[in-house]
């Protein structure tokens, strides 16, 4: 049975998780979002889409996967999807596996957490595959709502962004439909999202 010291230790880990910074701007702010903010947004988007689209998915699993999908980054850190750092890309899988094992050792009293992390990484059930795809759509929603600032910062081409999204979201037609609608919006205002002009570009 977990006592107060274990609860405090777990909370300290969650606090550290807030310090993991992602390469996505907070809309209308100069700071980047952290992993806790991202995970909460993903969980709410998952609940919304499963409910409104009436998808035949286990909502409890969906929410658990959304909340823990990046938790290994508390020790492994976040690797930007479009990084040019070949070493970081090559070491990502091993680093995240080591982080999962560390979480298992440090929080052995919480097997549900470790089972969820392992199941998500295997992506053998429809809920984990759904969250994996939605995790690729969520930054697209954030970046289009923010006027493409992160794309401009890294000099990304939309073809590169879209190709990666499509490949990783394959097999999720409902989510791909959202992606293609967003893509059409971006293409219609390409200069706003990829040119030199800064500032928010709201979806209309």
C-alpha positions, 0 to 999 in steps of 0.5 A: 500500500502506498503511503504519503512518502510514495504519493509525494515522490510520485507528485515530484515526478509529475512536477519534473514532467512539467519541466519537459519542454516541447517545440510547440508555442503556446498560442499567443505567448512567447513560451513553449508548451510543456509535456503536462499541458500537451498530455492534458490537451490530448486527453481532452481532444481524445474524449471529445473526438471519441464522444462526438464521433461515437467511435467504438473505443474504450474511453477509459483506455483512451484517456489513460493512453493520452495521459501517459503517452509521453510520460517516459519523456520525464527521464528521456526528454522530448525529441522534436519530430523534425530534428536534424540531430541524427544521434537524438533520433537514433537513440530515442527508442533506447532512451525511452525504453530505459526511462520506462524501466526507471519509472517501473523501478521507482514506482513499483507500487503502481503496476497499472501505470507501467501496464498502460505504458507498455500497452501504448508502446506495443500499439496492439489495440485500437485505443493506443493506435488512435491516441498515437494518431491523435498525438500527431494531429494535436500539434497541427491544431496548435500550430495552425491556431498560432499562425505557423510560428514553430514552422517558421522558426525551424524553416519547415516546408509544409510538404515535409510536415504533411508527409510525416503526419499522413504516414503516422496517422495511417489507418485512422480515417476520422482523424485523417479527415481532420488533417486534410481539412487543416491541410487545405486551410494551410494551403489556401493561406500558405504565405501566412503560415510559412512566410515571414509575417509573424502573428496569429492566424485564426481558423475561419 
